Amino acid sequence: MKGEFAVYSDADIFGLTSKEDIMDEVVGEVEEFFRDKRKGQVVSPARFTCEATDGRLVVTAGASEHKRLIGLRAYSTFGEGGADPQVTVIYRMDGSLRGIFVGEEIGRIRTAAINAVAVKHLSRHDSTVLAVVGSGRQARSVVPYIARVRQLERIYVSSLHPSHAKSYSESIGASLAGTGIDISVAESAESAVSKADIVLTATTSSSPVIRSAWVRSGQHISSMGHKFRESHEIEPDLVRDADIVASDSVQQLKSYGPLFFVDERSRERIIDLAELIDGSGRSDEDVSLFLSVGLAGTEVVVAGKIISKLEDCQNGAERNEMNTLG
């Protein structure tokens, strides 16, 4: 009903979003959004940036006609530490406010789910070894989601800072406890890549952390870091050399214009991930590359799903309380 909505913080949803069944549902929600995009049932414009002297406000907005939801996510880069806090606002398409989230978690899990969907549809089905180059928060978030779409047996971790790689591997080991996945620190990024079926780069590096020469036939690479001419975590040659190059938002990449890290000819090779959902897939020999930039609107359906789950939990608790009192 109009006028009824709740405001949620990260603390309200942390316990929920770490559950395996919820991760599966979030991935399913994002996967469905890509299917709807292919059908023309979503709105996903490029992000809007409002520049000021000491920082900027960034807004992504999107809509799902299928889910009858529309909304936005906004964050600023003012002050020390850069971005956040983020605000995600979701409306129903009858004009009523569905809910508001304050914090990073919605943005983090929708990015993790996008990359899990990319791995599901671009990597070989028999992929069991993952290399992670990077040890920050986003790298920590996405690996459990990738583990939901591929039967991983081993993860190699590499970081520019060896101590970070060690603490990261321990953290991921705790989050994947009971899965039987072996996690170890690689001697180098090249060593990690050479052993992997799937390579994930999730860094803040302004220079390439992996090289095209390291990549072998049949591998999949997902890049979550910078993709600008003056700051990019993968070599432009990877875009030229890969057999399949996809992005969640080709429109967003086009908005970068001459600031994008590859030339026009290489840019023309990039196709929309939505076109590969439930498609013919890849051959076992193909090298595939995914350029993650953040598809607008995915946060809307993810937030809608989380609100529904929170409401289910609340209703279940109220029923249990009534039964106890009765």
NORNORPE-V812567 format. One record per residue. RES is the residue in one letter. PHI is phi as a letter, one per 30 degrees, with the letter a starting at -180 (999 if undefined). OMEGA is omega as a letter, one per 40 degrees, with the letter a starting at -180 (NA if undefined). Layout:
((RES & PHI & OMEGA) (RES & PHI & OMEGA))
This chain:
((M & 999 & i) (K & d & i) (G & j & a) (E & c & i) (F & a & i) (A & b & i) (V & c & a) (Y & c & i) (S & c & i) (D & e & a) (A & d & a) (D & d & a) (I & c & a) (F & e & a) (G & d & a) (L & d & a) (T & d & i) (S & c & a) (K & d & a) (E & d & a) (D & d & i) (I & d & i) (M & e & i) (D & d & a) (E & d & i) (V & d & i) (V & d & i) (G & d & i) (E & d & i) (V & d & i) (E & d & i) (E & d & i) (F & d & i) (F & d & i) (R & d & i) (D & d & i) (K & d & i) (R & d & i) (K & d & a) (G & i & a) (Q & c & i) (V & b & i) (V & b & a) (S & b & i) (P & d & i) (A & d & a) (R & d & i) (F & c & a) (T & b & i) (C & c & a) (E & d & i) (A & b & a) (T & d & a) (D & c & a) (G & l & a) (R & a & i) (L & c & a) (V & c & a) (V & b & i) (T & c & a) (A & b & a) (G & a & a) (A & b & i) (S & c & i) (E & d & i) (H & d & a) (K & d & a) (R & h & i) (L & b & i) (I & b & a) (G & a & a) (L & a & i) (R & b & a) (A & b & i) (Y & a & i) (S & c & i) (T & c & a) (F & d & i) (G & i & i) (E & d & i) (G & j & i) (G & i & a) (A & d & i) (D & i & e) (P & d & i) (Q & c & i) (V & b & i) (T & c & a) (V & b & a) (I & c & i) (Y & c & i) (R & d & a) (M & d & i) (D & c & i) (G & j & a) (S & d & i) (L & d & a) (R & d & a) (G & l & i) (I & b & i) (F & c & i) (V & c & a) (G & k & a) (E & c & a) (E & d & a) (I & d & i) (G & d & a) (R & d & a) (I & d & i) (R & d & i) (T & d & i) (A & d & a) (A & d & i) (I & e & a) (N & d & i) (A & d & i) (V & d & i) (A & d & i) (V & d & a) (K & e & a) (H & c & a) (L & c & i) (S & c & i) (R & d & a) (H & d & a) (D & c & i) (S & d & a) (T & b & a) (V & c & a) (L & c & i) (A & c & i) (V & c & i) (V & c & a) (G & k & a) (S & b & a) (G & d & a) (R & d & a) (Q & d & i) (A & d & i) (R & d & a) (S & d & a) (V & d & a) (V & d & i) (P & e & i) (Y & d & i) (I & d & i) (A & d & i) (R & d & a) (V & c & i) (R & b & i) (Q & d & a) (L & d & i) (E & c & a) (R & b & i) (I & b & i) (Y & c & a) (V & c & i) (S & b & i) (S & b & i) (L & d & i) (H & c & a) (P & e & a) (S & d & i) (H & d & i) (A & d & a) (K & d & a) (S & d & i) (Y & d & a) (S & d & i) (E & d & i) (S & d & i) (I & d & i) (G & e & i) (A & d & a) (S & d & i) (L & c & a) (A & e & i) (G & j & a) (T & d & a) (G & i & i) (I & d & i) (D & d & a) (I & b & a) (S & b & i) (V & d & i) (A & d & i) (E & d & a) (S & a & i) (A & d & i) (E & d & i) (S & d & i) (A & d & a) (V & d & a) (S & d & a) (K & c & a) (A & c & i) (D & c & i) (I & b & i) (V & c & i) (L & c & i) (T & c & a) (A & b & a) (T & b & i) (T & c & a) (S & d & i) (S & c & i) (S & b & a) (P & e & i) (V & c & i) (I & b & a) (R & c & i) (S & d & a) (A & d & a) (W & d & a) (V & d & i) (R & c & a) (S & e & i) (G & j & a) (Q & d & i) (H & c & i) (I & b & i) (S & c & i) (S & c & a) (M & c & a) (G & c & a) (H & d & a) (K & b & a) (F & c & a) (R & e & a) (E & c & a) (S & a & a) (H & b & a) (E & d & i) (I & b & i) (E & d & i) (P & e & i) (D & e & i) (L & d & i) (V & d & a) (R & d & a) (D & c & a) (A & d & i) (D & d & i) (I & b & i) (V & b & a) (A & b & i) (S & b & i) (D & d & i) (S & b & i) (V & d & i) (Q & d & i) (Q & d & i) (L & d & i) (K & d & a) (S & d & i) (Y & d & i) (G & h & a) (P & d & i) (L & d & a) (F & d & a) (F & d & i) (V & b & a) (D & d & a) (E & d & a) (R & d & i) (S & d & a) (R & d & a) (E & d & i) (R & d & a) (I & d & i) (I & c & a) (D & d & i) (L & e & i) (A & e & i) (E & d & a) (L & c & i) (I & d & a) (D & i & i) (G & c & a) (S & d & i) (G & i & a) (R & b & i) (S & d & a) (D & d & a) (E & c & a) (D & d & i) (V & c & a) (S & c & a) (L & b & i) (F & c & i) (L & c & a) (S & d & i) (V & b & i) (G & j & a) (L & d & i) (A & e & a) (G & j & i) (T & d & i) (E & d & a) (V & d & a) (V & d & i) (V & d & i) (A & d & i) (G & d & i) (K & d & a) (I & d & i) (I & d & i) (S & d & i) (K & d & i) (L & d & i) (E & d & i) (D & d & i) (C & d & a) (Q & d & i) (N & d & i) (G & d & i) (A & d & i) (E & d & i) (R & d & i) (N & d & i) (E & d & i) (M & d & i) (N & d & i) (T & d & i) (L & d & a) (G & d & NA))
